[in-house]
Amino acid sequence: MKTIQHWIDGTAVPGTDTAPVFDPATGRQQAQVVLGGSADVDTAVTAAARAFETWSESSLTQRTQVMFAFRQLLVEHEEELGRIISAEHGKTVDDARGEITRGREVVEFACGLGDVLKGSFSDQVSRGIDVHNFRQPLGVVAGITPFNFPAMVPLWMHPIAIATGNTFILKPSERDPSAANFVAELYQKAGLPDGVFNVVHGGKDAVDAILTHLGIEAVSFVGSTPIAKYVHEQATSHGKRVQALGGAKNHAVVLPDADLEFAANHITAGAYGSAGERCMAVSVAVAVGDAADGLVEVLERKAREVKVGPGDAPGVEMGPLVTKAAQERVENAVGTAATQGATVVVDGRGLKIDGHEEGFFTGPSLLDHVTVEMDAYKEELFGPVLAIVRVDTLDEAIAVINANPYGNGTALFTASGEAARRFQRNVKVGMIGVNVPVPVPMSYYSFGGWKDSLIGDSPIHGPEGIRFYTRPKVVTTRWPRPAQQVAAGFNFPTSS
């Protein structure tokens, strides 16, 4: 049985307690991962703190050269890393390669930090006095990341943290832990000094140790809203900066003037891609007025066309869910929706794949006539279930979205520029797509929702990522001539 170990100070480190790692396509255990606790976190912090002493003093050129080399290694090993992700998560290899590409874009942003980190300089703010500012790294920082994007979400964090001079400890999901160790090895090949990037595997014990360790300056988290609130409360109470990104219930609004074939095609991909296990998945389609019947007709056809199977099989578009518990939860939710009055247009429950009968598969489910009072609307199902909510006007659609406690992403399908402008200005959501179903911003913008989708006020990557992993200094200087006497004043010298 393969054992996935911690990666601390440039080498694999064993542990005692372990947890199983399953193959979602077969339902069988394929490996075990060590579960760390406070001692393992402390060992990683010690290594990271020691590495910070030299890494924080390294030149910006040295740091960006490592990032350029790391970026190239991600390109060269994309297929291998994609298959590692697919084998443990269940998503298709193509989907896994896609998340690597999106994560690599953040590395590319980190390669260009020379321009972003430039400070400002003001000459002669007062007689003989100049002011300039610059940013410095925090120290040892940590990331706690979810199972659904074992490469991309960590890549939203550690490239920026490391390129700005910090050292990093990653606590990945214990459900699909191998990608983290593979990335650690790529960093080492890229020339990153030992101790700058570390991986501690584990569950709640490891999380709590990170949140309370006095040697960790900041914590980045992506996961469910209840845990995001817990992470934010615990980490801030121990004096840390916190990025805490929570859950979502993302709506795609379809107006009568939209191309229904185009909208349904993209909503299908947004709802069922990666088996719906995305914080930006489209889980609600809001059909406005006359668009409803036609939209449901096209969505039904497209849902039935989705090819489900093992993630490494050619032509497969949707793999299994990550665990048996996830499969049962999603299928129970479809049953509950039916009992609460929703129309089950497409029922994905009970799907069996030949040769993979014990895998954690469920097919796409499409629910019509869903109301905002139903569990299928209120809960984040995190699976391949698309709910249709019918309203009469765009303003009603906006009201539905704004009343939802989540505010991560939303989309509008329309041919009207006026409707699009009204929608994007009035909707209370952090990331908006117009005829784009999954509006994840590029790496040089920041990712983060509103309301219960972002706890605190720190989005991730892009300019906000730079701000989060650094702190500013403002320096006021005066260099008088040696023979010149400058009398001290008792007033503010701004006008002298």
Buried (B, 14 or more C-beta within 10 A) or exposed (E): EEEBBBBBBBEBBEBEEBBEBBBBBBBEEBBBBBBBBBEBBBBBBBBBBBBBEEBBEBEEEEBBBBBBBBBBBBEEBBEEBBBBBBBBBBBBBBBBBBBBBBBBBBBBBBBBBEEBBEEEEEEEEBEBBBBBEBBBBBBBBBBBBBBBBBBBBBBBBBBBBBBBBBBBBBBBBBBBBBBBBBBBBBBBBBEBBBBBBBBBBBBEBBBBBBBBBEBBBBBBBBBBBEBBBBBBBBBBEBEBBBBBBBBBBBBBBBBBBBEBEEBBBBBBBBBBBBBBBBBBBBBBBBBBBEBBEBBBEBBBEBBEEBEBBBBBBEEBBBBBBBBBEBBEBBBEBBEBBBEBEBEBBBBBBEBEBEEBEEBBBBBBBBBBBBBEEBBBBBBBBBBBBBBBBBBEEBEBBBEBBBEBEBBBBBBBBBEBEEBBEBBBEEBBBBBBBBBBBBBBBEBBBBBBBBBBBBBBEBBBBBEBBBBBBBEEEEEEEEEEEEEEEEEEEEEEBEEE
